[in-house]
């Protein structure tokens, strides 16, 4: 297993290299530059800015400098939008916030979604099944852009339970975590239900029952672990998405997370932030998928890695 | 005896009662205000600021040599007490206050410390720093009017001492200009000229504006800056006008989403907030909110430009026809709904030299009949024979709605089919400012300083401006001559006269642009806040008051 993990981690190097080349190339190929303004700047001012940021060099040289800085100093370069701020500053200040919110939302998603799915599967075609799935369909159908303002309207403006927006206190985390978590919990509930329904019809479950195990033991020890495999599969990418920030929820609740950087850095042609944010996402995605693969081995003893 | 004493006592009581009744109880004021910056300021460094958010912060943290009166927009003293100009109009001398300190605020102890007096050498340093190509300041170009400003900024001259700014003594700074510029006191008050402390730049580099590092000299100090989240400013106890500053803490949120910010206002988390256009009707209908609503002009104009090299807009009559066929008032009433004013000039009211409110300036009145006649005169009766026409705007729901309204106006009033096209912002800017400007494009312009020079010359001068319409020919040359002459003239009446003619050529005779509307901002303010409205941006919150509530 250790060799497998080491090999997977080493594979990250060419993967990240490939992603950085593609992203860097695409970002620079986009029409429009970081210093294009509604009030156009004189050519001499743009020349000064380009020199300041090293954009007067050929693109390949800029890429070499960029990678060189990362490898030698772990420096992801400056942000062109905010003078004096670097991509490292952005990661340091905003990633922990997105991660905090993302983990909270993930816990909420799993905490609601898994039990809801199990109950629906075990009580198939009963009131509980229909209720659970109705809630799930509602959760999936309502996008964050609607859910966020809806939560603000109910819990902040009407009930006054939570502040409308901002970040820093526990009460400010509740609504954004709900907005992020509820739709994902619905997805997980549907997946858990389908997976449970498939698993509980397997032969080994019938065997476990025939051996005289209690229904509770059969479900928890045998059915649930296997049923969780498809859920674990989506939790990997979901983890990467949630902890690296989500633009819509961060925008609605004014959360100083990473999400906006994924979007606005492209519109601002803020190349170091574009590449840095995508590399960061890639790292999280690779690590999350590795974690999922390791989880498989735990959930299903038949799976072995060498 | 008793009667005499009683009379005295009664008199005393009456006198006291009169005095007491004349004295109003002191007004109870709160010391905290909660506002929204709208977004993270990209910088607090005055020499690097380019956007309204950064400028708002700088307005509170740093003093300019001059300032603008919020009502009249006239240049008034701030850090400078007085100024004078030489007879040839080239040398401007500013005398400085001697009671302005650099102040360091320690967020850990919440204490302010006087560092030293702000002097003329700080102003000289700031101006040179802005023009230094190594600083790479976006707004360095506004200082090209200073002698050798351009040459230093382009690296043609490498000695910064060649820049035409010099501290004559500790309290006197002198600027030498390339050519006379009547608007220079306005430039001298701009954020790029605001003194900044060299020793702090040297110590902290780009991080000099972070809390705990920064020295400021304005009415407020920087206490907290949680990037993208919040900023807190504290009253500067050593500010010369500190006794009149009643708001001791400004809590700035950084909420981008307008609807979220307005929900915060409704929940009492913000004391002032812009109203999203989607909420305007509801606010107007609401008994409480409608009383808190205020529509204030700001110094910005929304306009459509025509590429004068692309048919059919190479013909001034076609441009005039298209401009006259826009019902600006109906656009405002039915689409914008924010109390904007129909525009007839490029520079809006409040800009020195703008003929926007001059009754003698010809109105661009909505006149479909005249528009049709002009189009026929141009050789396109009822729009027949016109080539394909495309109106382009940057991707945005608001710009799209305006474009659709105007597209239908042209269809209805001129019988012309106009295609709409949109591009993502950065791509759009490249297109508009590039060699292949669309036939019709939308843009806006806001004042950097309230003078026509910042408008007509800096935007549409065929060689000195960006000239997106690719305008040339005798009319353009006359426009260039007028705007250059106005820039070099000191006599205000003469300048106004020249700008009147320039605006008439630009918007009426040649119709190079179709001015659409003058911007407003729609704001709700809690009734306990006494405030002003700075049309140029950069609110003087130090002059506001918050009544106890």
Contacts between the chains, C-beta under 8 A, distances in Angstrom:
chain1	res1	chain2	res2	distance
A	30	B	426	7.2
A	30	B	427	7.5
A	31	B	426	7.1
A	31	B	427	4.7
A	31	B	430	5.0
A	31	B	431	8.0
A	32	B	424	7.7
A	32	B	425	7.6
A	32	B	426	2.9
A	32	B	427	5.0
A	32	B	428	7.8
A	32	B	429	6.0
A	32	B	430	4.5
A	33	B	426	7.3
A	33	B	430	7.6
A	35	B	138	7.6
A	36	B	426	5.6
A	36	B	429	4.1
A	36	B	430	6.0
A	36	B	433	7.0
A	37	B	50	7.4
A	37	B	138	7.6
A	37	B	429	7.0
A	38	B	429	6.8
A	38	B	443	6.3
A	38	B	444	6.7
A	38	B	445	7.9
A	39	B	445	7.3
A	39	B	466	7.7
A	40	B	429	7.5
A	40	B	433	4.6
A	40	B	466	4.5
A	41	B	138	6.0
A	41	B	141	7.1
A	42	B	141	4.9
A	44	B	141	7.6
A	44	B	150	7.3
A	44	B	153	6.1
A	44	B	154	4.5
A	45	B	136	7.9
A	45	B	137	7.6
A	45	B	138	6.2
A	45	B	140	5.8
A	45	B	141	5.5
A	45	B	153	7.3
A	47	B	154	7.7
A	48	B	133	4.6
A	48	B	135	7.9
A	48	B	136	4.3
A	48	B	137	7.8
A	48	B	140	7.3
A	48	B	153	6.9
A	49	B	136	4.8
A	49	B	138	7.2
A	51	B	133	7.4
A	51	B	136	7.1
A	52	B	134	7.4
A	52	B	136	3.7
A	53	B	136	7.9
A	81	B	42	5.5
A	82	B	40	7.1
A	82	B	42	4.6
A	82	B	43	6.6
A	82	B	227	7.9
A	83	B	42	6.5
A	83	B	43	4.5
A	83	B	45	6.5
A	83	B	48	4.9
A	83	B	206	6.6
A	84	B	43	6.5
A	84	B	45	7.2
A	84	B	205	8.0
A	84	B	206	3.5
A	84	B	207	6.0
A	84	B	208	8.0
A	84	B	209	6.6
A	85	B	227	7.2
A	89	B	227	7.6
A	93	B	226	7.9
A	93	B	227	5.3
A	93	B	228	7.5
A	94	B	227	7.6
A	94	B	228	6.6
A	149	B	259	6.6
A	149	B	260	8.0
A	149	B	263	7.8
A	152	B	260	7.0
A	152	B	263	5.3
A	153	B	263	7.6
A	156	B	263	6.6
A	156	B	267	5.6
A	157	B	263	6.1
A	157	B	266	6.2
A	157	B	267	5.9
A	160	B	267	7.3
A	163	B	264	7.9
A	163	B	267	7.4
A	163	B	269	6.2
A	164	B	260	6.3
A	164	B	263	4.7
A	164	B	264	4.5
A	164	B	267	5.1
A	164	B	269	5.9
A	165	B	253	7.7
A	165	B	255	5.9
A	165	B	257	7.9
A	165	B	260	4.9
A	165	B	261	7.9
A	165	B	263	7.5
A	165	B	264	6.1
A	165	B	269	8.0
A	166	B	229	7.2
A	166	B	230	7.2
A	166	B	253	6.4
A	166	B	255	7.8
A	166	B	269	7.9
A	167	B	229	5.6
A	168	B	226	7.7
A	168	B	229	7.1
A	168	B	230	7.8
A	251	B	256	6.1
A	251	B	257	5.2
A	251	B	260	8.0
A	252	B	257	5.7
A	252	B	260	5.8
A	253	B	260	7.0
A	254	B	229	7.8
A	254	B	253	6.7
A	254	B	254	6.8
A	254	B	255	4.2
A	254	B	256	7.0
A	254	B	257	6.8
A	254	B	260	5.9
A	254	B	261	7.9
A	256	B	226	6.8
A	256	B	227	6.6
A	256	B	228	3.6
A	256	B	229	3.9
A	256	B	254	7.6
A	260	B	228	7.5
A	260	B	256	7.9
A	267	B	424	6.9
A	267	B	425	6.0
A	267	B	426	6.4
A	268	B	426	7.6
A	269	B	426	5.4
